[in-house]
Amino acid sequence: MAADSKHDAGTPLIQVRDLRVGFRLGENQTFEAVKGVSFDIPENSTVALVGESGSGKSVTALAILGLLPPENSIVDPGSKILFQGRNLVGLPFREMRDLRGADISMIFQEPMTSLNPVFTVGYQLTEVLTLHRGLSAGAARKRAIELLEEVGIPDPKRRINAYPSQMSGGQQQRVMIAMAIACEPKLLIADEPTTALDVTIQKQILDLIAELQRRHRMSVLFITHDLAVVGEIADHVVVMRNGEIREKGTAKQVFESPQDPYTKALLMCRPEPKHRPMRLPVIEDFMGGRGPQHLEERKRGISPTDSVILDVKNLGKSFYVRDGLFGRKEFKAAADVSFKLRRGKTLGLVGESGSGKTTVGLTLMRLHEPTSGQALFDGKDILAMSNREFMPYKRRVQIIFQNPYASLNPRFTVGQILTEPMQIHGIGANAQERTDTVFELLGKVGLPDVSFYKYPHEFSGGQRQRIAIARCLTLKPDILICDESVSALDVSVQAQVLNLLQDLQDEFQLSYLFISHDLAVVKYISDEVMVMNEGRVVEIADADTIYRHPREPYTQKLLSAIPKGWQGERKIA
Amino acid sequence: MATPSATLPRAADGTREIPHTVSPGLWTLAWRRLRNDRIGMVSLYLVAAFLVLILLSATGLIAKDWSKEVGVNYAPPSFVGADIEAGTPAGPATPDATVPASEYKSSIVDPLGDVIAELKGEKAAPPPAGAAPAEGKSVDPLADVMADIRAGKGTKTDTTPVEARRATLPFGGDKWGRDIVAKTIKGSETSIFVGIMSAVVATALGTLFGAISGYYGRWVDDAFNWFYSVFNSIPYLLLILAVAAVLQQKGMLTIILILGLTGWTGVFRLIRAEYLKHKSREYVQAADAIGASNARRMFIHIFPNISHVVLVQLSILTVGFIKAEVILSFLGFGVPVDVVSWGSMLNEAQNELILGKWWQLVAATVAMAVLVTAFSLFTDALRDALDPKLKGLKGH
C-alpha cells in the first residue's frame, strides 16, 4: 500500500520500517508486542493509529520517542525509525533527549497524572521553555501566557499561577497540549488524549488539536481505540491488531472501502445513533467470513401498559465535607431524582462525570445511605428497610460495575466467586446443586466449563465482565444496574457484552438501569433515556424521541458532541 | 492454594468431570519467583536449618544436656588446645562434685574472684580459688545479677560426674564447663522461639485492630487511633521495662507477652491503611451487593488480598523481636536465669572477655548474626516475591 503518501511530494517526516519490539517476561520468555510494523507520517498531516488493547499502538509510539522501559524491552536492531533521515533506533540517550520536547513531543491519556501537582502550571510551562529554548525567565513567562491563551485557557494571566488541581480535567489536558507545542515540535504524538474526558470536553480538545495542527503545520500521530474520533480528525489511518498492521490508507479509503475484515468489523460493531440492529455485529462475524447477522431494526420504547418494577421518588444523596473547624458543607450529589423502571425494559441513564448518575445507582443498591426519597420495589420502600428486611430484596437488585479488573476478588477462583452468592442467600439445596447452576450460567454467558477452576487474572476484560454478569445471575435478580459496565471494554468486546445483556433480557425479562456516559451505547440498549446533570434530572423520554427531538438545551449540547465518525469529504487534505 | 478438587462435581451425570489444571494462585506464583532469587533461597535454607535445629533441640533430640558440666571450667575449644597450666589437672581432681551445692557454687561463680586470683599470681586451677570471692563480691557491680544466676543455677545444674570432665570441648565451655555448642543451640531455641511467638502475637493483634479500625472507620477508627497514639508516645524500651517490672515474674511467656503487647503498633498502622484502601474497592462493594456480611467481607474477601503484607510484617517483626529479646536478656530483664538465650550468653560473655575467654561471645554472636542477616535477606526476597511490582518487573 504505497497509496498513503501520494499527495505528499517530499519525504515523509517519519518513516517507520519493520519495527519489532519485544518484552522480556521471565527468564526465557519474551512477548512480541510489535511484529514488523511499517508506516509513514507525512509532513503536515494527522495519522491515526487505531487498535484495541494489546494491539501494540502505544508501544509503537513509545518506540518513536525512545521511551520504552530499557530494563525489559527489546527493540530489534534491524528496525528503523527515520526522522528527517536520522534513525532514531539506537540513538544515544543525550541526542534523543534533545529531540524529545523540541522536535517530537507527546501528550498522554491522563492529564491528572502527567502534570506535577506541587508546581503551578506556569512553572511547568516556563521550565520547558527555559530548558529547550533557553529563554530568560521573563520571556518564558510571556510566552507561557501566550501558549495558554492559544490552547483556550480563559484569563491566562491569572490562571498561569494556578496549580493543576485547581483546573478541570479538560483544562489540564489543554495545559498538557500547551507544554507539548511550546517548542513548536514537528511531530505531536497524542496517546488517547480524550479517552479520560467527557464527550463535550472531548469534542473541544479534538477541535483544538486539529486547529493547532493546521496553524503550526505540524504532524500529529493520534493514537486511539475509537474509530468515530478518528473519522473526525485523521488524514491517514493505520489499523493495528496484535502487533501487526491490518490496514493502512487515507481516511477516505479506510472508511469508505475497508479491505480487511477486521477493519470492517471495527467499523460495524460500534453502535451507531441512527440504527439499532437486533444484534450488534462482532469481530467473529467478519473474521469467519459470514458477515453480520440479524441486522434488522429492533423496536424500543415503553408503553403505558408496561408494569413498573421500581418507582423512585425524589431520591437525594448529599455528601458532607468539613468546612473550617466546626462547619460542614453540603454537596448534593443527587437531588430530587424521580423515575420509573419498567419490567423487562431498559432505562438508560446518561450524564457527564459529576452528574450523579453513579450515585443514583449505588444508592439504589444501598451501597450509599440515601439522604432523602423513596424507592418503591413491589410497593415497598427498599430504602427505609432495616438491613435484615432488605436481605431478600438485595438478591433481586444486582449491580455490574465498570471495571471488570477490580470487581472480582483476585484470590477467589471463578467457581468460588459464582457459588458464594448462592451460599449467602441459601439458593440451591446443596453444594452439588449450586455447582450445577454455576456450570449452567458459565455456558449462558459464553465461558468454557474449565473457567470454574481459574482465577480472574487468567481472563481478558470482556471475559471478566461475563463472570461479573454471571455472578449477578446466580441470584436470579429482577433488576440489574449496569454502572458503566461496558465503558472499559474494547469496542469489539463491548458489542459482545451488549449482545449478551440483550439476550439475557429477552430470556429472563430483566429490567436494566443502564448507566453510561456513552450516548451511542445508551441509545442502542435503552427503551427510555434519562439525562442527568449536576445531580438533577434534565430530561426523561423515549430513547428515540430524546435522540431525534431533544427538548432541553443541555441534552442538545450532549448529543451534538457525539463524535460523528467519517462524514465523507470533510476537508481538503 | 485452595484445592479446587474439593469442589469438583462428582461424575453423577457422567459428563461433569472436567479435565482441568489447577491454576497457580498467589502463593504458587510467589514461590516460583522466590525460587529464582538466589540470595533469597540461600537465606531460606539458612533459616530453615536454624528452625530444624531448634525443633530438634525443643524435642530433646539434641542439646538436651546442655546444662551438664561436661568440661572443665572455661574449657577452651579443641582447635585451640587445652589450657595446659590450669585445665588438665583441674578436671578430675576437683573436689566440687562431692561438695554440697551451695558451697560449690560460691566457689566458682564470681569471675572477679578468678581475676583476683590471677592477679595475685596464683595461676592455679580456678575452682579451688574459693577463698577470694568473699571480698570480691562486695565490690562486684553485677552482684545482684550474679545472685540471680546463682539462685537459678543452683536448682538446675546437674551434679557432674567427676570423672567425665574433659579438658577441651569442640567450641569451648563456659565458666561451669558447659559445652558452648549445645548452649548456643539451646540459646538459639529460646531466642528464635521468643522472637517468632512474640511476632505472631504482635502481628495477630495489629492485624485484628487494623482490620477493625480501617474497615469500620468513623469512631471505631478514632478510638483505635487514640489508643495507638498513646501507646506510641511512650518510649519503647521504657514501656517494655515498665511492663516487665509490673509483671514481676520472669519467664518466656512473660517476655513473649511483653514484646507482643508492645509491638503491634507498626503492623496496626499498615494493616489499617490496607483496609482503608481495600474497603472501597469494587470487589468489596460487589461482595456487599451479593449480601456478604461485614465479617465475611473483612476476613474472607479482603484478608486474602492483604495477607502478603501480614506475612512480610511477621517476618520483619520476627527479626526485630529476636534482637529485642537479646537486648532484654542482656540487660537482665529477659528470660530467667535457668534458661539460656543469646542475650544471657552475651551477658556472661562480657565478664569472660576480661579473662580472654572469647568463645562464648563468638558463638552467640555468630549464631545471631547469621540468623538475623539470613532472616532479613529472606524477608526482602519474600517481599519481592509477593509484590513483584516493587522491583519494577512486569506481571500480575
Interface residues (C-beta under 8 A of the other chain):
Chain A: F23 L25 E27 P69 E71 N72 L362 M365 L367 M391 K394 R395 Q398 I399 F401 Q402 N403 A406 S407 L408 N409 P410 R411 T413 G415 Q416 T419 E420 P421 I424 H425 A431 Q432 T435 D436 F439 D449 V450 F452 Y453 K454 Y455 H457 E458 A468 R471 L475
Chain B: A2 P4 T7 P9 R10 A12 R16 I18 P19 H20 T21 V22 S23 G25 L26 N36 R281 E282 Y283 Q285 A286 A287 D288 A289 I290 G291 A292 R296 H301 P304 N305 G392 L393 K394 G395 H396
